[in-house]
Amino acid sequence: MKKNFKLIIFIAILIIFTQLPSVSSENNGTIYDADTIYLENLINTKSHKTDLQSKKNASDNSDLDDIDDRLPENSSEDTDKNEIINNTLSNEITDATRIEEKPLFKKIIEKNIIRTDIPSYLLGDELTFTPDKGPISKVQFFGTYNGYVSSLWTNKDYDTNYTTNFVQVGAMGRFRNTNTDFKILLNPKGVHGRSYLQNLVADAYIVNNSIPHHQVVIGYSRNQVGKEGGSSSYILPFIMRSQIARNFGSTRALGVRLVGNYDLVDYNLAFNSSDRYFQKWFAGPEFTGWIDIKPFGKTDGKYGNLVIGGGLNTGKNHTHYTVGSVYVGYKYKKLWTRFEYGIADGYNGSYVVNKKAEGFYGIIGYKVTPKLQLIARYDQFNPDRNVSHNTRREYTAGINYFIKGQALRLILNYVFCQNDNAPNSHRIMVGTQILL
């Protein structure tokens, strides 16, 4: 009961903060540029309100996907300008014709979701509501599912099972006449080793957009330990994360983040509690920082998209830990690559490990069509650099078929695991992802 009491206090703090007024409504258009321009044009043709009021209305009614898309964990460089334009036009047409009544199944079939670098939702329009009164101006509810069938064989042993990666429900929305958004994401499925309430909350944060080119995130959110370790599960190219991401990252933390976004540089700075899954109120301090340099950020994709990044995660939870990472990603037309190296002197992933570890992965992908993607990855990890002949290597080949972007996706992976101190193994995984 004591372990769960902190959840009640945390939720109360979130409710109080969301009632605070925004610092500056004038800066709101900076964060939602495309949506603000589009919606302001619609508002101006239908009313004679003042410019200031038009900007506030545009803020309240702009696309809620921006809440996710602007955060680094919910987007990748695996897209191109044409996909962004086509996806945007498709959404505008959907909004303009929303009055026409159609069966739900027909609406889903007709949705033209092209982008794969961000999460998209099949029932985004149908589950979005705009209350006329109250503190919330717009809210979108959603549910997600990802699972796979796995066939594993080691020597003469063979095993087949079904695994659920995640089943989640949530809501994201905007507070009326403020520059503040919110997101709540819950895990209804329990996990062995943690109480139900400890595992229930996946995301619970608010985002203030008052500072131009910046977002201030307060609450329980994803911690960017490494590039892939800090990425949302909804946009991963493979069913399983790389080994450094599985061990060092893929965590959430309670704290404050400052996210900056410019043409040539992005950064993400966080001061958190080192606790994981609400096991303690404050296990110790933690700092997580990440920066991405984008040399071709002002060339409009002429030379492709190059990202050079690096980060640090350090803190104390029973023991001191430090993780360093470097990353290079490049995309040119249909071809994209990613390389990341991580080294740790102790790390705080799903649990604290007091060992010196390191790992590396390289990915290459090619989009044969907007819906069909071929991918391959080399991935190695040494869980303890003080032990010789201890490396684990994974060779993965896969196919992604995006029926409706990331909202409806089929995944096929083959993995060969080569271990220095254990038998080698083969695995075939067939997965499905649905974002409603």
C-alpha positions in Angstrom: 0.0 0.0 0.0 2.9 2.3 0.8 4.5 1.6 -2.6 1.2 2.6 -4.3 0.6 5.8 -2.3 3.1 7.7 -4.4 0.9 7.1 -7.5 -2.0 8.9 -5.9 0.2 11.8 -4.9 1.7 12.0 -8.4 -1.7 12.0 -10.1 -2.9 14.8 -7.8 0.2 16.9 -8.7 -0.6 16.5 -12.4 -4.2 17.7 -11.9 -3.1 20.8 -10.0 -0.4 21.7 -12.6 -2.8 21.5 -15.5 -4.9 24.2 -14.1 -2.0 26.7 -14.4 -2.4 29.4 -17.1 0.0 29.3 -20.1 3.0 31.7 -20.0 2.3 33.2 -23.5 -0.4 32.4 -25.9 1.4 34.3 -28.6 4.0 31.5 -28.9 1.5 28.8 -29.5 1.8 28.8 -33.3 5.5 28.0 -33.0 4.8 24.4 -31.9 1.9 23.7 -34.2 2.9 25.7 -37.3 1.2 23.6 -40.0 -2.0 22.9 -38.2 -2.3 26.5 -36.9 -2.0 28.0 -40.4 -4.6 25.6 -41.8 -7.1 26.0 -39.0 -6.7 29.8 -38.8 -7.7 30.0 -42.4 -10.8 28.0 -41.7 -11.7 30.1 -38.6 -11.1 33.5 -40.4 -13.6 32.5 -43.2 -16.3 31.6 -40.8 -16.0 34.3 -38.1 -14.8 37.8 -37.3 -13.0 37.2 -34.0 -9.8 39.0 -33.1 -6.4 37.6 -34.2 -5.6 36.6 -30.7 -8.7 34.6 -30.2 -8.2 32.9 -33.6 -4.8 31.8 -32.5 -6.2 30.3 -29.2 -8.9 28.5 -31.1 -6.3 27.1 -33.6 -4.3 25.8 -30.7 -7.3 24.1 -29.1 -8.3 22.4 -32.4 -5.0 21.5 -34.0 -4.1 17.9 -34.6 -3.6 16.0 -31.3 -0.9 13.8 -33.0 1.4 16.7 -32.5 1.5 15.9 -28.8 3.3 12.7 -29.7 5.0 13.6 -33.0 7.0 16.5 -31.5 8.6 14.4 -28.8 11.9 12.6 -29.9 10.7 9.1 -28.7 7.7 9.2 -31.1 9.4 10.0 -34.4 12.3 8.7 -36.5 14.2 9.8 -39.6 12.7 6.9 -41.6 10.5 8.9 -44.0 10.7 11.5 -46.8 9.1 14.8 -47.7 6.6 13.2 -50.2 5.3 10.9 -47.5 4.8 13.8 -45.1 2.9 15.8 -47.8 0.7 12.9 -48.9 -0.1 12.0 -45.3 -1.0 15.6 -44.4 -3.2 16.0 -47.4 -5.0 12.8 -46.7 -5.8 13.9 -43.1 -7.1 17.3 -44.3 -9.4 15.6 -46.8 -10.7 13.4 -44.0 -11.4 16.4 -41.7 -13.2 18.2 -44.5 -15.5 15.3 -45.3 -16.1 14.1 -41.7 -19.8 15.2 -41.9 -20.5 12.4 -44.4 -21.8 9.4 -42.5 -20.1 6.1 -43.4 -19.9 2.7 -41.7 -17.0 2.4 -39.4 -15.4 -0.5 -41.3 -15.6 1.5 -44.5 -14.0 4.5 -42.9 -11.0 2.4 -41.8 -10.6 0.8 -45.2 -10.6 4.2 -46.9 -8.0 5.7 -44.5 -4.8 6.5 -46.5 -2.1 6.4 -43.9 1.3 6.6 -45.6 3.9 7.8 -43.0 5.7 5.1 -41.0 8.0 7.3 -38.9 5.3 8.3 -36.4 2.4 6.6 -34.7 -0.9 6.8 -36.4 -4.3 5.6 -35.2 -7.1 3.9 -37.2 -9.9 5.4 -35.1 -8.2 8.7 -34.4 -11.1 10.8 -35.8 -13.8 8.6 -34.3 -12.3 8.6 -30.8 -11.5 12.3 -30.7 -13.9 14.6 -28.8 -14.1 18.4 -28.4 -16.1 19.4 -25.3 -17.8 22.8 -25.4 -17.1 23.5 -21.8 -14.6 22.4 -19.1 -10.8 22.5 -18.8 -10.2 20.2 -21.7 -10.7 21.5 -25.3 -9.9 18.3 -27.1 -9.2 14.7 -26.2 -8.4 11.6 -28.2 -8.7 8.1 -26.7 -6.8 5.2 -28.2 -5.8 1.5 -27.7 -2.8 -0.4 -28.9 -1.8 -4.0 -29.4 1.4 -5.8 -30.5 2.0 -9.5 -30.3 3.8 -12.3 -32.2 4.1 -16.0 -32.8 7.7 -17.3 -32.2 9.2 -20.6 -33.2 12.6 -21.2 -31.5 14.9 -24.1 -32.1 18.3 -24.8 -30.4 20.0 -27.9 -31.6 17.3 -30.6 -31.5 15.0 -28.6 -29.2 12.0 -26.9 -30.7 9.4 -24.6 -29.1 6.6 -22.4 -30.4 4.7 -19.9 -28.3 2.7 -16.6 -28.5 4.0 -13.5 -26.8 2.1 -10.2 -26.2 4.6 -7.3 -26.4 2.1 -4.7 -25.2 -1.7 -4.1 -24.7 -2.3 -0.4 -23.8 -5.1 2.1 -23.6 -4.7 5.8 -23.2 -5.8 9.4 -23.9 -4.0 12.5 -25.0 -5.5 16.0 -25.2 -5.2 19.7 -24.8 -6.3 22.0 -22.1 -8.5 24.9 -23.1 -6.9 28.3 -23.8 -3.5 27.2 -22.6 -0.2 26.0 -24.2 -0.4 22.7 -22.2 -1.2 19.2 -23.5 -1.4 15.9 -21.6 -1.1 12.2 -22.1 -2.1 9.2 -20.1 -1.1 5.6 -21.1 -2.0 2.5 -19.1 -0.9 -1.1 -19.2 -3.9 -3.3 -18.3 -1.8 -6.5 -18.6 0.2 -7.2 -15.5 3.9 -8.3 -15.4 5.5 -10.9 -13.2 7.7 -9.4 -10.5 5.8 -6.1 -10.1 2.5 -5.3 -8.5 -0.4 -4.4 -10.8 -0.4 -0.7 -9.9 3.4 -0.5 -10.3 3.1 -1.7 -13.9 -0.2 0.0 -14.7 1.1 3.5 -15.6 3.2 3.7 -18.8 2.9 7.4 -19.4 1.4 10.2 -17.3 2.7 13.6 -18.2 1.9 17.1 -19.3 3.6 19.1 -22.0 3.9 22.9 -22.0 4.7 24.6 -25.4 5.1 28.2 -24.3 8.8 28.5 -25.2 9.4 28.7 -29.0 11.1 25.6 -30.4 10.8 23.9 -27.0 8.6 21.6 -24.9 8.7 21.2 -21.2 7.6 17.7 -20.1 6.6 17.1 -16.5 5.6 13.7 -15.2 6.3 10.0 -15.9 7.6 9.6 -19.4 10.0 7.7 -21.6 13.7 8.1 -20.7 16.0 8.6 -23.7 18.8 6.2 -22.7 20.3 5.7 -26.2 18.6 6.4 -29.5 16.6 3.2 -29.8 16.3 2.7 -26.1 14.5 6.0 -25.9 12.2 5.3 -28.9 8.5 4.4 -28.7 7.6 0.7 -29.2 5.1 1.8 -31.9 7.8 2.8 -34.4 10.4 0.1 -33.9 11.5 -1.5 -37.2 11.9 -5.0 -35.6 9.8 -7.0 -33.1 12.6 -7.0 -30.6 14.7 -4.0 -29.6 18.5 -4.2 -30.0 20.4 -5.7 -27.1 21.8 -2.4 -25.8 18.3 -0.9 -25.9 16.8 -4.0 -24.1 19.4 -3.8 -21.3 20.4 -0.1 -21.0 17.2 1.7 -22.0 13.5 1.2 -22.8 12.5 2.7 -19.4 10.3 5.5 -18.0 11.2 7.9 -15.3 9.5 10.5 -13.1 10.9 14.0 -13.6 11.2 17.1 -15.8 12.4 17.2 -19.4 13.4 20.0 -21.7 13.0 19.1 -25.4 14.4 21.5 -28.1 13.9 21.3 -31.8 15.7 23.3 -34.5 16.6 22.8 -38.1 20.2 21.8 -37.3 20.0 20.4 -33.8 17.6 18.6 -31.4 18.2 18.0 -27.7 16.5 16.3 -24.8 17.6 17.1 -21.2 16.0 15.3 -18.2 16.3 15.4 -14.5 14.6 12.4 -13.0 14.2 10.1 -10.0 16.3 7.0 -10.7 13.4 4.9 -9.6 11.7 2.5 -12.1 8.1 1.4 -12.0 7.2 3.3 -8.8 9.1 1.0 -6.5 10.4 3.9 -4.5 9.3 7.5 -4.2 12.9 8.7 -4.8 15.6 6.2 -5.2 18.2 8.8 -6.1 18.9 11.5 -8.7 19.4 10.9 -12.4 20.4 12.9 -15.4 19.7 11.9 -19.0 20.9 14.1 -21.9 20.8 13.5 -25.6 21.7 15.7 -28.6 21.2 15.2 -32.3 23.2 17.2 -34.9 21.5 17.5 -38.4 24.1 18.7 -40.9 21.6 18.7 -43.8 18.7 20.2 -41.9 18.5 23.2 -44.2 18.9 21.5 -47.5 15.3 20.3 -47.8 16.4 16.7 -48.2 18.5 17.3 -51.3 21.4 15.3 -49.8 19.3 13.0 -47.7 18.8 13.1 -43.9 21.9 12.7 -41.7 21.7 12.6 -37.9 24.7 12.4 -35.6 23.8 12.0 -32.0 25.1 11.1 -28.6 23.9 11.0 -25.0 24.6 10.3 -21.3 22.6 8.6 -18.6 24.0 8.8 -15.1 22.6 8.5 -11.6 22.4 6.6 -8.4 20.0 3.7 -7.4 21.6 1.6 -4.7 24.8 2.1 -6.7 26.2 4.6 -9.2 25.7 4.0 -12.9 26.7 5.6 -16.1 25.8 4.9 -19.7 27.2 6.6 -22.8 25.9 6.3 -26.4 26.8 7.5 -29.9 24.5 7.2 -32.9 24.7 7.8 -36.7 21.6 7.6 -38.9 21.3 8.4 -42.6 18.4 8.2 -45.0 18.5 8.9 -48.8 15.3 8.3 -50.7 14.2 4.7 -50.1 17.5 3.5 -48.3 18.2 4.2 -44.6 20.8 3.0 -42.1 21.4 3.3 -38.4 24.4 2.6 -36.2 24.6 2.9 -32.4 27.2 2.0 -29.8 26.6 2.0 -26.1 29.0 1.5 -23.1 28.1 1.2 -19.5 29.7 1.3 -16.1 26.6 0.0 -14.4 23.2 0.7 -15.8 19.6 1.2 -14.7 17.2 -0.5 -17.1 14.3 -2.6 -16.0 16.6 -3.3 -13.0 19.9 -2.1 -11.7 23.1 -3.9 -12.9 26.5 -3.2 -11.5 28.6 -4.5 -14.4 30.7 -3.0 -17.1 28.9 -3.8 -20.4 28.9 -2.6 -24.0 27.1 -3.3 -27.3 26.7 -2.2 -30.9 24.2 -2.6 -33.6 23.9 -1.7 -37.3 20.7 -1.6 -39.3 20.0 -1.2 -43.0 16.5 -0.8 -44.5 15.0 -0.3 -47.9 11.4 0.7 -48.8 10.5 -1.3 -51.9 7.1 0.5 -51.9 5.5 2.8 -49.4 3.9 -0.3 -47.8 6.7 -2.9 -48.1 10.0 -2.5 -46.2 13.1 -4.9 -46.1 15.3 -4.7 -43.0 18.5 -6.3 -41.7 20.4 -5.9 -38.4 23.7 -7.0 -36.9 23.6 -6.7 -33.1 26.2 -7.7 -30.5 26.3 -7.3 -26.7 28.8 -8.0 -24.0 27.1 -8.1 -20.6 30.4 -8.0 -18.7 33.6 -6.7 -20.2 35.6 -8.3 -17.3 34.6 -11.7 -18.6 36.3 -13.1 -21.7 34.4 -14.9 -24.5 31.1 -13.4 -23.3 29.7 -11.8 -26.4 26.2 -12.4 -27.7 25.5 -11.8 -31.4 22.1 -11.6 -33.2 21.7 -11.5 -37.0 18.2 -10.4 -38.0 16.4 -10.2 -41.3 12.9 -8.9 -41.6 10.0 -7.6 -43.6 7.5 -4.9 -42.6 4.2 -4.6 -44.4 2.4 -1.4 -43.5 -1.2 -1.9 -44.3 -2.1 1.4 -42.7 1.2 2.9 -41.6 2.1 1.9 -38.1 -1.6 1.7 -37.3 -2.0 -1.7 -39.0 1.3 -3.5 -39.6 2.5 -7.1 -40.3 6.0 -8.1 -39.2 8.2 -11.0 -40.1 11.6 -11.5 -38.5 14.2 -14.3 -38.6 16.9 -14.2 -35.9 20.1 -16.2 -35.7 21.6 -16.0 -32.2 25.3 -16.7 -31.8 26.6 -17.0 -28.3 30.2 -17.4 -27.1 29.3 -19.3 -23.9 25.9 -20.9 -24.8 24.3 -22.9 -27.7 23.4 -21.1 -30.8 19.7 -20.7 -31.7 17.3 -19.8 -34.6 14.0 -18.0 -34.2 11.2 -17.0 -36.6 8.7 -14.4 -35.4 5.5 -13.3 -37.1 3.9 -10.3 -35.5 1.0 -7.9 -35.7 0.6 -4.3 -34.6 -2.7 -2.5 -34.3 -3.1 1.2 -33.1 -6.8 2.2 -32.7 
